Amino acid sequence: MPAQPTPETLAAEFDTLMARAGVTVPPSRRAGILASYADLRSQIALLHGRYGFGDEPSNVFRLSPGTTLEAK
């Protein structure tokens, strides 16, 4: 798993992404949102590369034979 970036690098990345998205984060909430962003980023790193895209179907559904859906 790649190493977590420094807090300064993470904050700069977060600010860049928010600016690109046109989102203004209030200063009173920035620290909490930045901590959430860091946690989310580390969770994504745990999942990334775990499975190949071919290992999971794009969708799963089951239809029983002989049933129809009727509009009501």
N, CA, C and O atoms as a GROMACS GRO file, in nm:
protein
  288
    1MET      N    1   0.084  -0.116   0.000
    1MET     CA    2   0.000   0.000   0.000
    1MET      C    3   0.090   0.124   0.000
    1MET      O    4   0.188   0.129   0.073
    2PRO      N    5   0.055   0.224  -0.083
    2PRO     CA    6   0.139   0.344  -0.086
    2PRO      C    7   0.134   0.418   0.047
    2PRO      O    8   0.034   0.414   0.119
    3ALA      N    9   0.242   0.486   0.078
    3ALA     CA   10   0.249   0.561   0.203
    3ALA      C   11   0.153   0.680   0.199
    3ALA      O   12   0.131   0.740   0.093
    4GLN      N   13   0.097   0.712   0.314
    4GLN     CA   14   0.008   0.828   0.326
    4GLN      C   15   0.091   0.954   0.307
    4GLN      O   16   0.199   0.967   0.365
    5PRO      N   17   0.042   1.049   0.225
    5PRO     CA   18   0.120   1.172   0.206
    5PRO      C   19   0.127   1.254   0.335
    5PRO      O   20   0.051   1.233   0.429
    6THR      N   21   0.220   1.347   0.337
    6THR     CA   22   0.233   1.435   0.453
    6THR      C   23   0.106   1.518   0.469
    6THR      O   24   0.034   1.538   0.371
    7PRO      N   25   0.078   1.568   0.589
    7PRO     CA   26  -0.041   1.651   0.607
    7PRO      C   27  -0.045   1.774   0.515
    7PRO      O   28  -0.151   1.814   0.469
    8GLU      N   29   0.072   1.833   0.489
    8GLU     CA   30   0.077   1.949   0.401
    8GLU      C   31   0.041   1.912   0.257
    8GLU      O   32  -0.031   1.985   0.190
    9THR      N   33   0.093   1.798   0.212
    9THR     CA   34   0.063   1.751   0.076
    9THR      C   35  -0.083   1.714   0.064
    9THR      O   36  -0.148   1.745  -0.037
   10LEU      N   37  -0.136   1.650   0.166
   10LEU     CA   38  -0.277   1.611   0.166
   10LEU      C   39  -0.367   1.734   0.163
   10LEU      O   40  -0.466   1.737   0.090
   11ALA      N   41  -0.334   1.835   0.242
   11ALA     CA   42  -0.413   1.959   0.245
   11ALA      C   43  -0.407   2.029   0.110
   11ALA      O   44  -0.509   2.081   0.063
   12ALA      N   45  -0.290   2.032   0.047
   12ALA     CA   46  -0.278   2.096  -0.084
   12ALA      C   47  -0.360   2.021  -0.189
   12ALA      O   48  -0.425   2.083  -0.273
   13GLU      N   49  -0.357   1.888  -0.184
   13GLU     CA   50  -0.436   1.806  -0.276
   13GLU      C   51  -0.585   1.831  -0.256
   13GLU      O   52  -0.659   1.848  -0.352
   14PHE      N   53  -0.627   1.835  -0.130
   14PHE     CA   54  -0.767   1.860  -0.097
   14PHE      C   55  -0.810   1.998  -0.149
   14PHE      O   56  -0.916   2.011  -0.210
   15ASP      N   57  -0.729   2.099  -0.124
   15ASP     CA   58  -0.762   2.235  -0.170
   15ASP      C   59  -0.772   2.241  -0.322
   15ASP      O   60  -0.861   2.308  -0.376
   16THR      N   61  -0.683   2.172  -0.390
   16THR     CA   62  -0.687   2.169  -0.536
   16THR      C   63  -0.815   2.103  -0.587
   16THR      O   64  -0.879   2.154  -0.678
   17LEU      N   65  -0.851   1.990  -0.526
   17LEU     CA   66  -0.972   1.921  -0.569
   17LEU      C   67  -1.097   2.004  -0.541
   17LEU      O   68  -1.189   2.008  -0.623
   18MET      N   69  -1.102   2.070  -0.425
   18MET     CA   70  -1.218   2.154  -0.393
   18MET      C   71  -1.228   2.274  -0.488
   18MET      O   72  -1.337   2.310  -0.531
   19ALA      N   73  -1.114   2.333  -0.520
   19ALA     CA   74  -1.114   2.446  -0.613
   19ALA      C   75  -1.158   2.402  -0.752
   19ALA      O   76  -1.234   2.472  -0.819
   20ARG      N   77  -1.110   2.287  -0.796
   20ARG     CA   78  -1.148   2.234  -0.927
   20ARG      C   79  -1.297   2.207  -0.934
   20ARG      O   80  -1.360   2.227  -1.038
   21ALA      N   81  -1.354   2.160  -0.823
   21ALA     CA   82  -1.498   2.130  -0.818
   21ALA      C   83  -1.582   2.255  -0.792
   21ALA      O   84  -1.705   2.250  -0.802
   22GLY      N   85  -1.518   2.366  -0.760
   22GLY     CA   86  -1.592   2.489  -0.732
   22GLY      C   87  -1.657   2.489  -0.596
   22GLY      O   88  -1.757   2.558  -0.575
   23VAL      N   89  -1.602   2.412  -0.502
   23VAL     CA   90  -1.658   2.401  -0.367
   23VAL      C   91  -1.580   2.490  -0.272
   23VAL      O   92  -1.458   2.487  -0.269
   24THR      N   93  -1.654   2.570  -0.196
   24THR     CA   94  -1.592   2.654  -0.093
   24THR      C   95  -1.617   2.589   0.042
   24THR      O   96  -1.732   2.574   0.084
   25VAL      N   97  -1.512   2.552   0.110
   25VAL     CA   98  -1.523   2.488   0.242
   25VAL      C   99  -1.508   2.597   0.348
   25VAL      O  100  -1.408   2.668   0.350
   26PRO      N  101  -1.608   2.612   0.436
   26PRO     CA  102  -1.596   2.712   0.542
   26PRO      C  103  -1.477   2.682   0.632
   26PRO      O  104  -1.452   2.566   0.665
   27PRO      N  105  -1.403   2.785   0.672
   27PRO     CA  106  -1.284   2.763   0.757
   27PRO      C  107  -1.316   2.688   0.886
   27PRO      O  108  -1.233   2.613   0.936
   28SER      N  109  -1.435   2.707   0.940
   28SER     CA  110  -1.472   2.639   1.065
   28SER      C  111  -1.490   2.489   1.046
   28SER      O  112  -1.485   2.414   1.144
   29ARG      N  113  -1.510   2.445   0.924
   29ARG     CA  114  -1.531   2.302   0.898
   29ARG      C  115  -1.414   2.235   0.827
   29ARG      O  116  -1.414   2.113   0.809
   30ARG      N  117  -1.316   2.312   0.787
   30ARG     CA  118  -1.207   2.259   0.705
   30ARG      C  119  -1.131   2.147   0.774
   30ARG      O  120  -1.102   2.044   0.712
   31ALA      N  121  -1.097   2.163   0.900
   31ALA     CA  122  -1.018   2.061   0.971
   31ALA      C  123  -1.091   1.927   0.977
   31ALA      O  124  -1.030   1.823   0.954
   32GLY      N  125  -1.220   1.930   1.006
   32GLY     CA  126  -1.298   1.806   1.012
   32GLY      C  127  -1.313   1.741   0.876
   32GLY      O  128  -1.304   1.619   0.863
   33ILE      N  129  -1.338   1.822   0.774
   33ILE     CA  130  -1.354   1.768   0.640
   33ILE      C  131  -1.221   1.715   0.588
   33ILE      O  132  -1.217   1.613   0.520
   34LEU      N  133  -1.112   1.784   0.620
   34LEU     CA  134  -0.980   1.737   0.578
   34LEU      C  135  -0.946   1.604   0.644
   34LEU      O  136  -0.887   1.517   0.580
   35ALA      N  137  -0.983   1.586   0.771
   35ALA     CA  138  -0.961   1.458   0.839
   35ALA      C  139  -1.044   1.348   0.773
   35ALA      O  140  -0.996   1.235   0.757
   36SER      N  141  -1.167   1.380   0.736
   36SER     CA  142  -1.252   1.282   0.667
   36SER      C  143  -1.194   1.246   0.531
   36SER      O  144  -1.197   1.130   0.490
   37TYR      N  145  -1.142   1.346   0.461
   37TYR     CA  146  -1.081   1.323   0.331
   37TYR      C  147  -0.960   1.230   0.344
   37TYR      O  148  -0.942   1.139   0.263
   38ALA      N  149  -0.878   1.254   0.445
   38ALA     CA  150  -0.761   1.169   0.468
   38ALA      C  151  -0.803   1.025   0.497
   38ALA      O  152  -0.741   0.931   0.447
   39ASP      N  153  -0.907   1.008   0.577
   39ASP     CA  154  -0.956   0.874   0.609
   39ASP      C  155  -1.012   0.805   0.485
   39ASP      O  156  -0.984   0.688   0.460
   40LEU      N  157  -1.090   0.879   0.407
   40LEU     CA  158  -1.147   0.823   0.284
   40LEU      C  159  -1.037   0.782   0.188
   40LEU      O  160  -1.044   0.677   0.125
   41ARG      N  161  -0.936   0.865   0.176
   41ARG     CA  162  -0.825   0.836   0.087
   41ARG      C  163  -0.752   0.708   0.130
   41ARG      O  164  -0.710   0.629   0.045
   42SER      N  165  -0.735   0.689   0.259
   42SER     CA  166  -0.668   0.567   0.307
   42SER      C  167  -0.755   0.444   0.287
   42SER      O  168  -0.704   0.336   0.259
   43GLN      N  169  -0.887   0.459   0.299
   43GLN     CA  170  -0.978   0.346   0.275
   43GLN      C  171  -0.977   0.306   0.128
   43GLN      O  172  -0.979   0.188   0.095
   44ILE      N  173  -0.974   0.405   0.040
   44ILE     CA  174  -0.967   0.376  -0.104
   44ILE      C  175  -0.838   0.304  -0.136
   44ILE      O  176  -0.837   0.213  -0.219
   45ALA      N  177  -0.729   0.343  -0.072
   45ALA     CA  178  -0.600   0.276  -0.096
   45ALA      C  179  -0.607   0.128  -0.056
   45ALA      O  180  -0.542   0.044  -0.118
   46LEU      N  181  -0.685   0.097   0.048
   46LEU     CA  182  -0.699  -0.043   0.089
   46LEU      C  183  -0.774  -0.126  -0.015
   46LEU      O  184  -0.745  -0.243  -0.036
   47LEU      N  185  -0.871  -0.063  -0.080
   47LEU     CA  186  -0.953  -0.135  -0.177
   47LEU      C  187  -0.891  -0.139  -0.316
   47LEU      O  188  -0.914  -0.234  -0.391
   48HIS      N  189  -0.814  -0.039  -0.350
   48HIS     CA  190  -0.758  -0.028  -0.484
   48HIS      C  191  -0.663  -0.144  -0.514
   48HIS      O  192  -0.574  -0.175  -0.435
   49GLY      N  193  -0.684  -0.204  -0.627
   49GLY     CA  194  -0.595  -0.310  -0.670
   49GLY      C  195  -0.620  -0.444  -0.605
   49GLY      O  196  -0.547  -0.540  -0.629
   50ARG      N  197  -0.724  -0.452  -0.523
   50ARG     CA  198  -0.752  -0.577  -0.454
   50ARG      C  199  -0.805  -0.683  -0.550
   50ARG      O  200  -0.770  -0.801  -0.540
   51TYR      N  201  -0.889  -0.641  -0.641
   51TYR     CA  202  -0.947  -0.732  -0.740
   51TYR      C  203  -0.934  -0.669  -0.877
   51TYR      O  204  -0.932  -0.546  -0.891
   52GLY      N  205  -0.927  -0.753  -0.977
   52GLY     CA  206  -0.930  -0.702  -1.114
   52GLY      C  207  -1.074  -0.671  -1.152
   52GLY      O  208  -1.168  -0.727  -1.095
   53PHE      N  209  -1.092  -0.582  -1.248
   53PHE     CA  210  -1.227  -0.544  -1.286
   53PHE      C  211  -1.305  -0.662  -1.344
   53PHE      O  212  -1.428  -0.661  -1.342
   54GLY      N  213  -1.237  -0.761  -1.395
   54GLY     CA  214  -1.304  -0.877  -1.451
   54GLY      C  215  -1.353  -0.975  -1.345
   54GLY      O  216  -1.428  -1.067  -1.377
   55ASP      N  217  -1.311  -0.958  -1.221
   55ASP     CA  218  -1.350  -1.049  -1.114
   55ASP      C  219  -1.489  -1.020  -1.058
   55ASP      O  220  -1.547  -1.104  -0.989
   56GLU      N  221  -1.541  -0.903  -1.086
   56GLU     CA  222  -1.673  -0.868  -1.035
   56GLU      C  223  -1.762  -0.829  -1.152
   56GLU      O  224  -1.720  -0.756  -1.241
   57PRO      N  225  -1.886  -0.878  -1.151
   57PRO     CA  226  -1.976  -0.841  -1.260
   57PRO      C  227  -2.017  -0.694  -1.248
   57PRO      O  228  -2.019  -0.637  -1.138
   58SER      N  229  -2.050  -0.635  -1.361
   58SER     CA  230  -2.092  -0.495  -1.359
   58SER      C  231  -2.230  -0.480  -1.297
   58SER      O  232  -2.262  -0.374  -1.243
   59ASN      N  233  -2.310  -0.584  -1.306
   59ASN     CA  234  -2.442  -0.580  -1.243
   59ASN      C  235  -2.488  -0.724  -1.218
   59ASN      O  236  -2.444  -0.818  -1.285
   60VAL      N  237  -2.576  -0.739  -1.125
   60VAL     CA  238  -2.629  -0.871  -1.093
   60VAL      C  239  -2.779  -0.857  -1.074
   60VAL      O  240  -2.825  -0.771  -0.999
   61PHE      N  241  -2.853  -0.939  -1.142
   61PHE     CA  242  -2.997  -0.939  -1.124
   61PHE      C  243  -3.050  -1.077  -1.155
   61PHE      O  244  -2.985  -1.156  -1.222
   62ARG      N  245  -3.168  -1.104  -1.106
   62ARG     CA  246  -3.228  -1.234  -1.126
   62ARG      C  247  -3.375  -1.214  -1.165
   62ARG      O  248  -3.448  -1.141  -1.099
   63LEU      N  249  -3.415  -1.279  -1.271
   63LEU     CA  250  -3.554  -1.277  -1.314
   63LEU      C  251  -3.609  -1.418  -1.306
   63LEU      O  252  -3.545  -1.513  -1.352
   64SER      N  253  -3.726  -1.431  -1.249
   64SER     CA  254  -3.790  -1.563  -1.245
   64SER      C  255  -3.856  -1.589  -1.380
   64SER      O  256  -3.922  -1.500  -1.434
   65PRO      N  257  -3.840  -1.709  -1.434
   65PRO     CA  258  -3.902  -1.739  -1.563
   65PRO      C  259  -4.054  -1.730  -1.553
   65PRO      O  260  -4.113  -1.771  -1.453
   66GLY      N  261  -4.116  -1.678  -1.658
   66GLY     CA  262  -4.262  -1.674  -1.666
   66GLY      C  263  -4.327  -1.558  -1.592
   66GLY      O  264  -4.450  -1.549  -1.590
   67THR      N  265  -4.251  -1.470  -1.532
   67THR     CA  266  -4.312  -1.356  -1.463
   67THR      C  267  -4.300  -1.233  -1.552
   67THR      O  268  -4.204  -1.217  -1.627
   68THR      N  269  -4.398  -1.149  -1.540
   68THR     CA  270  -4.395  -1.022  -1.615
   68THR      C  271  -4.418  -0.909  -1.517
   68THR      O  272  -4.477  -0.927  -1.411
   69LEU      N  273  -4.371  -0.795  -1.555
   69LEU     CA  274  -4.394  -0.676  -1.476
   69LEU      C  275  -4.507  -0.598  -1.541
   69LEU      O  276  -4.505  -0.571  -1.661
   70GLU      N  277  -4.603  -0.562  -1.461
   70GLU     CA  278  -4.716  -0.486  -1.514
   70GLU      C  279  -4.714  -0.345  -1.459
   70GLU      O  280  -4.687  -0.323  -1.341
   71ALA      N  281  -4.741  -0.249  -1.546
   71ALA     CA  282  -4.749  -0.110  -1.503
   71ALA      C  283  -4.879  -0.091  -1.428
   71ALA      O  284  -4.984  -0.141  -1.469
   72LYS      N  285  -4.873  -0.018  -1.318
   72LYS     CA  286  -4.994   0.007  -1.241
   72LYS      C  287  -5.028   0.153  -1.245
   72LYS      O  288  -5.127   0.196  -1.185
   0.00000   0.00000   0.00000
